[in-house]
Amino acid sequence: MKHSVKNILLYATALLCLAVSCSPDNEKGDREKGVEGVTVTPAEASLEVGGSIQLTAEVLPEDAYDKSVVWNSSDPTVATVTQEGLVEAVALGSTIVSVTTNDGNFTALCKVSVGFIPVTGVSLDTDRITMYPGDTKQCTAEIISSNATNRNVSWSSSDTQIASVSGNGIIKAIAEGEAIITVTTEDKGFTAECHITVTSFEIETVDIPAGTFTMGSPETEEGRYPDETQREITFSKGFRMSRYEITTTQFAHFLNASGIGEDGMGEVTYTENGQELTETKVFVLDSSKDAGEDGPYNHGVNWNAEQKAWVPVHGYEDCPIGHVSWFGAKAFADWYGGSLPTEAQWEYACRAGSTTAYYFGDDPANVLDYGWIFDAASWDGVSTPTIHPVGGKKPNDWGLYDMIGNVSEYCYDWYGEYEPGAQTDPTGPKQGSYGRYKVLRGSNIMSNYLYCRSAYRDGYSPEKTGGGGVFGFRIVIND
């Protein structure tokens, strides 16, 4: 077959084209396209301190073989950038964020400016505090907005003879009177005030008259225990009893005034087996150590390392002290010039002339009117019942609050069997007959109504501080 020259040339050209398109070198060239440039979006960004923005890099051409890049900030003290292009503002100023391709070393830039965020206000964690001379209290300022650039504040007192304040908001009570603590923002000059009342340390008491009563419970009383044997008790003279249970604020003041350190230990004098002893004992547990700072039992006092002082847990300043040992309660009473009530004094004062199972009658249906106790009907089945400020329920007929509920109360006596027969001004046995325990009276927030009977008694080790912080006390003054 004859072929024309033109046909031969066309055939040869086709073969050449096929050879070129199928060569290994040409396949590699199509597969590995080189980078021709890069862009970044946005090209400029303005942020507030603490703010962030995601930058996006586009490597050209779209089908470039190696599209990997490296991010960098020219001043990371102003703004940092991750290798994913996330920019985070650190401080006032400006910086250049660059993105560079690994193939071809092409670079694109974004100018980042970090601007000033003004303060819009300031507030304090409390606006009114009652303190005793020598007490310290941390007052905390909250800057508005939370991302404000200049968060500096200054503190001042309207009367430094009454209360002083440090540069970080620690207030110290100096003398009786009133003062205003003011915090002022450096930016814009916003202010907030806390009114301070410094008052003398005085515990309110109730006069308990001399008299005779029947201590213990009849055998027919519901919920009665065998150790509640009845006997006649006479008080030859009256005494005074604290109207309320001793509070966290009052106990913190005692700890600080007595120089009790972080370990909660101090020296106390007590009698056992007829022998007077003076020993170092644990007085109190930092309640944040019972189930943690945010735990359900942190409602007592905490050790503040910065202030080097004991402070009431915020929100529980007027609640009864818990996590206190019998030795701590005894030391407080001695320091104030009083004593713990004897068991007989406690029951006499609790009954307030009543002879019924409860000081308000024989029907337990009214118990929630007089004491903070465990209320099964309203319990959610999950949360832990907590203590409440003193004086929140009805008092007994002699004006004493919380003789039931809130916290159980330590008495002076060792826990043992009652001495038979009538007694005058009894102080209890020289040692415990049920073990080395001190008497506990009254019920607490974990108790049901049966523990609210006036004759109910229990015992607890004087060395321990009470799990859950539900053992506290009140004092008596024997004139």
C-alpha positions in Angstrom: 0.0 0.0 0.0 1.3 3.4 -0.9 1.4 6.2 1.6 1.7 9.8 0.8 4.5 11.8 2.3 1.8 13.9 4.2 0.3 10.8 5.7 3.7 9.5 6.8 4.5 12.9 8.5 1.2 12.9 10.3 1.7 9.4 11.6 5.2 10.2 12.8 4.0 13.3 14.6 1.3 11.3 16.4 3.8 8.7 17.5 6.0 11.5 18.9 3.2 13.1 20.8 2.2 9.8 22.3 5.8 9.2 23.4 6.0 12.6 25.0 2.7 12.3 26.9 3.6 8.9 28.2 7.2 9.6 29.4 7.9 9.2 33.2 9.4 12.7 33.4 6.2 14.3 32.0 4.0 12.4 34.5 6.1 13.7 37.4 5.9 17.3 36.1 2.1 17.1 36.0 1.9 15.6 39.5 4.2 18.0 41.3 3.2 21.5 40.4 5.3 24.1 42.1 4.0 26.9 44.5 3.6 30.2 42.8 2.5 32.4 45.8 0.5 32.7 49.0 -2.1 35.1 50.4 -3.5 35.5 54.0 -7.0 36.6 55.1 -7.5 39.0 56.7 -4.5 41.2 55.9 -5.1 43.3 59.0 -6.7 42.5 62.4 -7.6 44.5 65.5 -8.0 42.6 68.8 -8.5 43.3 72.4 -6.2 41.8 75.0 -7.3 38.2 75.5 -9.0 38.1 72.1 -8.2 35.8 69.2 -8.7 35.5 65.5 -8.3 32.6 63.0 -6.1 33.6 59.9 -6.4 31.6 56.7 -3.6 31.1 54.2 -4.3 30.3 50.5 -1.4 28.7 48.6 -1.3 29.2 44.9 -2.0 27.5 42.6 -4.8 25.5 44.1 -3.3 22.2 42.9 0.2 23.0 44.1 1.9 19.8 45.2 3.4 21.1 48.6 1.0 23.5 50.3 2.6 23.3 53.7 3.3 26.7 55.5 5.0 28.1 58.6 3.4 30.8 60.8 5.3 33.3 62.8 4.7 36.5 64.9 7.3 39.2 64.8 6.5 40.1 68.5 4.9 37.2 70.5 4.8 39.4 73.6 2.0 41.3 71.8 0.3 38.4 70.0 1.1 34.8 69.4 0.2 32.5 66.5 -0.2 28.8 66.3 0.9 26.7 63.4 -2.8 26.5 62.5 -3.0 30.3 62.1 -4.8 31.1 65.4 -3.7 34.5 66.7 -4.1 35.3 70.4 -3.7 38.8 71.7 -1.4 39.1 74.8 -0.7 42.8 75.4 -1.1 46.2 74.0 0.9 46.9 70.8 1.2 45.7 67.2 3.0 42.8 65.5 3.3 41.3 62.0 2.1 37.7 61.6 3.6 36.0 58.6 2.8 32.9 56.7 5.6 31.3 54.6 5.4 28.4 52.1 7.9 25.6 52.5 8.0 25.3 48.7 9.4 28.5 47.1 9.6 30.5 50.4 6.7 32.8 49.4 5.4 35.0 52.2 2.2 36.9 53.0 1.7 39.3 56.0 -1.1 40.3 58.4 -0.7 43.3 60.6 -2.2 42.7 64.1 -3.0 45.6 66.4 -3.9 44.9 70.1 -5.9 47.8 71.5 -7.0 49.2 74.9 -10.1 47.9 76.6 -11.5 50.4 79.0 -12.9 49.7 82.5 -16.7 50.2 82.7 -17.1 49.8 86.5 -16.0 48.0 89.7 -17.8 46.2 92.5 -16.9 44.5 95.8 -17.8 41.1 97.0 -19.6 42.6 100.0 -20.9 46.1 100.9 -21.1 45.7 104.7 -18.9 44.0 107.3 -19.0 43.8 111.1 -15.6 43.2 112.7 -14.0 43.0 116.1 -10.8 45.0 117.0 -7.8 43.0 115.7 -9.8 41.1 113.0 -8.7 41.0 109.4 -10.9 40.5 106.4 -10.1 40.1 102.6 -12.2 42.4 100.5 -12.2 41.5 96.8 -12.8 43.9 93.9 -14.3 42.8 90.6 -13.4 44.9 87.5 -16.0 45.4 84.8 -15.4 44.5 82.0 -13.6 41.3 82.7 -11.1 41.9 79.8 -10.2 45.5 80.7 -6.7 46.3 79.9 -5.8 48.3 83.0 -7.1 46.5 86.0 -5.1 48.4 88.6 -7.0 49.7 91.7 -6.2 51.6 94.8 -7.8 51.2 98.3 -8.5 53.8 101.0 -10.2 54.1 104.4 -12.3 57.0 105.5 -10.9 56.6 109.0 -7.7 54.7 109.5 -8.1 54.9 113.3 -11.1 52.6 112.9 -10.1 50.4 110.1 -7.1 50.3 107.7 -6.8 48.6 104.3 -3.8 47.3 102.5 -3.0 47.7 98.8 -4.5 44.3 98.0 -7.8 44.9 100.0 -7.0 43.3 103.4 -9.0 45.2 106.0 -7.9 45.4 109.6 -10.2 46.5 112.4 -8.4 48.9 114.8 -11.0 50.3 117.2 -14.7 50.6 117.7 -16.5 52.8 115.3 -17.5 53.0 111.6 -15.4 53.5 108.5 -15.9 53.2 104.7 -13.4 51.3 102.6 -13.3 52.5 99.0 -11.7 50.9 96.0 -10.9 53.1 93.0 -10.0 52.0 89.5 -6.9 53.5 87.9 -8.7 53.7 84.6 -11.7 56.0 84.6 -11.8 56.3 88.4 -14.8 54.1 89.1 -15.4 53.4 92.8 -17.2 50.9 95.1 -17.6 51.1 98.9 -17.8 48.7 101.8 -19.2 50.0 105.2 -17.2 48.7 108.1 -18.6 48.5 111.7 -16.0 47.7 114.3 -17.7 46.6 117.6 -16.5 45.3 120.9 -16.4 41.5 121.3 -19.4 40.8 123.4 -21.6 37.7 123.4 -25.3 38.3 124.0 -26.5 36.2 126.9 -29.8 35.3 128.5 -30.4 35.2 132.3 -31.3 31.7 133.5 -32.9 31.8 136.9 -32.1 29.5 139.9 -34.5 26.7 140.3 -35.3 23.0 140.4 -36.3 20.6 137.6 -36.5 17.0 136.7 -33.6 16.0 134.4 -34.0 13.0 132.1 -37.0 11.4 130.6 -39.9 9.1 131.7 -39.8 5.5 130.5 -42.9 6.1 128.4 -41.4 8.8 126.3 -41.1 8.0 122.5 -37.5 7.5 121.4 -36.1 7.4 124.9 -32.7 5.9 125.7 -31.8 4.0 128.9 -29.2 6.6 129.9 -31.8 9.2 130.5 -32.7 8.2 134.0 -34.7 10.9 135.7 -33.4 12.7 138.8 -34.1 16.0 140.5 -31.6 18.8 139.9 -31.4 22.1 141.8 -29.5 25.2 140.8 -28.7 27.2 143.9 -28.1 30.3 141.8 -28.8 31.5 138.3 -26.4 31.8 135.4 -26.2 33.4 132.0 -26.1 31.4 128.8 -25.3 32.7 125.3 -28.5 33.4 123.4 -27.0 31.9 120.2 -24.5 29.2 119.3 -21.0 30.6 118.9 -20.5 31.7 115.3 -17.7 31.2 112.8 -16.9 35.0 113.1 -16.6 34.8 116.9 -14.5 31.7 116.8 -12.2 33.1 114.2 -11.6 36.1 116.3 -10.7 33.9 119.3 -8.3 31.9 117.2 -6.5 35.0 115.9 -6.5 36.8 119.2 -5.0 33.6 120.8 -2.3 33.3 118.1 -3.6 29.9 116.9 -1.7 29.0 113.7 -2.4 27.0 110.6 -2.3 23.6 112.4 -5.3 24.7 114.6 -3.6 23.7 117.8 -3.4 25.5 121.1 -2.9 25.1 124.8 -5.9 24.3 127.0 -6.4 23.4 130.7 -9.0 20.7 131.6 -9.7 18.1 134.3 -9.8 14.4 133.9 -10.0 11.8 136.7 -9.8 14.6 139.2 -6.5 15.8 137.8 -6.0 19.2 136.2 -4.0 19.0 133.0 -2.6 21.7 130.7 -1.8 20.3 127.2 -1.6 21.3 123.6 -4.6 20.0 121.7 -6.2 20.5 118.3 -8.9 23.2 118.5 -10.2 23.4 115.0 -10.1 21.9 111.5 -9.9 24.1 108.4 -13.3 23.2 107.0 -12.0 23.3 103.4 -10.1 20.1 104.2 -13.4 18.3 104.8 -14.5 17.2 101.3 -12.6 20.1 99.6 -12.9 23.9 99.3 -16.1 23.5 97.2 -17.3 20.6 99.3 -20.7 20.5 101.1 -19.0 20.8 104.6 -16.9 23.9 104.0 -19.0 26.1 106.2 -16.6 26.9 109.2 -13.3 28.8 109.2 -10.4 28.6 106.8 -6.8 29.4 107.3 -5.8 32.4 105.0 -2.1 32.0 104.2 -1.8 35.5 102.8 -3.4 37.2 105.8 -1.8 34.6 108.2 -5.2 34.5 109.9 -8.3 32.4 110.4 -11.3 33.7 108.5 -15.0 32.7 108.4 -16.0 31.0 105.1 -17.8 33.6 103.0 -21.5 33.4 103.3 -21.3 31.5 106.7 -20.1 34.4 108.9 -23.3 34.3 111.1 -23.5 30.5 111.1 -22.5 28.4 114.1 -18.9 27.2 114.2 -18.4 23.5 113.3 -15.3 21.4 112.9 -14.3 22.4 116.4 -13.1 20.0 119.1 -14.3 19.9 122.7 -10.9 21.3 123.6 -11.3 24.2 121.2 -14.8 24.9 122.7 -13.3 24.7 126.2 -10.4 27.1 125.3 -12.9 29.6 123.8 -15.0 29.6 126.9 -12.0 30.1 129.1 -10.7 32.9 126.9 -14.0 34.7 127.1 -14.2 34.3 130.9 -17.0 31.8 130.9 -17.3 28.0 130.7 -19.0 25.3 128.7 -22.5 24.5 130.2 -22.7 21.5 132.4 -25.0 18.9 131.0 -27.6 19.7 133.8 -27.3 23.5 133.0 -27.9 22.7 129.3 -31.0 20.6 129.8 -32.4 23.0 132.4 -32.0 26.0 130.1 -33.3 24.0 127.1 -36.5 23.0 128.9 -37.1 26.6 130.0 -39.6 25.3 132.6 -41.3 22.7 130.4 -41.7 19.1 131.4 -42.7 17.7 127.9 -40.6 15.7 125.5 -39.8 18.8 123.5 -39.5 22.3 125.0 -42.5 23.3 122.8 -44.7 20.3 123.8 -45.1 16.6 123.1 -46.0 16.8 119.4 -43.0 16.6 117.2 -45.0 18.0 114.3 -43.8 21.5 115.3 -40.1 20.7 115.4 -39.3 22.5 112.2 -40.6 25.8 113.7 -37.8 25.6 116.3 -34.8 24.0 114.7 -32.9 23.4 111.5 -32.9 19.6 111.4 -33.1 17.0 108.6 -36.4 17.3 106.8 -37.0 14.1 104.8 -40.2 15.6 103.2 -38.3 18.4 101.5 -34.9 16.6 100.9 -34.1 16.2 97.2 -32.3 12.9 97.9 -28.9 14.2 96.6 -27.7 17.4 98.2 -26.2 17.6 101.7 -28.2 19.5 104.3 -26.3 22.6 105.5 -26.2 24.8 108.5 -27.9 28.2 108.7 -27.3 31.5 110.4 -28.1 31.5 114.1 -31.4 32.7 115.3 -33.4 31.8 112.2 -36.1 29.7 114.0 -38.3 30.3 117.1 -36.6 30.5 120.5 -37.6 28.6 123.6 -39.6 30.3 126.4 -36.4 31.7 127.9 -35.2 33.3 124.6 -32.6 30.8 123.6 -32.3 30.0 119.9 -31.2 26.8 118.2 -31.3 24.6 121.3 -32.3 22.0 118.7 -30.9 21.8 115.2 -28.1 23.5 113.3 -25.2 22.0 115.3 -25.1 19.7 118.3 -23.5 21.3 121.4 -20.6 20.3 123.6 -21.1 20.3 127.4 -18.5 20.4 130.1 -19.2 16.9 131.4 -17.6 13.6 130.7 -20.2 11.3 129.2 -21.3 8.7 131.7 -24.2 7.3 133.8 -26.1 9.8 135.9 -25.4 9.8 139.7 -28.6 8.5 141.4 -30.7 10.7 143.6 -31.2 14.4 143.8 -28.3 16.7 143.0 -27.5 20.4 143.5 -25.3 22.2 141.0 -23.8 18.9 139.5 -20.7 19.0 137.3 -20.8 15.4 136.1 -18.6 12.4 136.6 -14.8 12.7 136.9 -14.4 10.4 133.9 -16.6 8.8 131.3 -18.3 5.5 132.0 -19.2 4.9 128.3 -15.6 5.6 127.0 -13.5 8.7 126.8 -16.2 10.9 125.5 -17.6 14.4 126.3 -21.3 15.0 126.4 -23.1 16.3 123.2 -26.6 17.8 123.6 -29.2 18.9 121.2 -29.6 17.8 117.6 -28.1 19.0 114.3 -28.9 19.5 110.7 -28.4 15.8 110.1 -30.8 14.7 112.9 -34.5 13.7 112.8 -37.1 14.8 115.3 -36.4 12.1 117.9 -33.0 13.6 118.6 -34.7 16.9 119.4 -36.1 15.7 122.7 -34.9 17.8 125.6 -33.5 14.7 127.4 -31.6 13.3 124.5 -27.8 13.0 125.1 -24.8 11.6 123.2 -21.0 11.6 123.5 -18.0 12.4 121.3 -14.2 12.2 121.6 -12.8 15.6 122.9 -9.9 15.1 120.5 -11.9 15.1 117.3 -13.4 18.0 115.3 -16.5 16.4 114.1 -17.1 15.0 110.7 -19.3 17.3 108.5 -18.8 20.2 110.9 -22.1 19.7 112.9 -20.7 19.8 116.4 -20.5 23.3 118.0 -21.2 24.9 121.3 -22.5 27.8 123.4 -21.2 29.1 126.7 -22.4 30.1 130.1 -21.3 32.8 132.5 -21.5 31.7 136.2 -21.8 35.0 138.1 
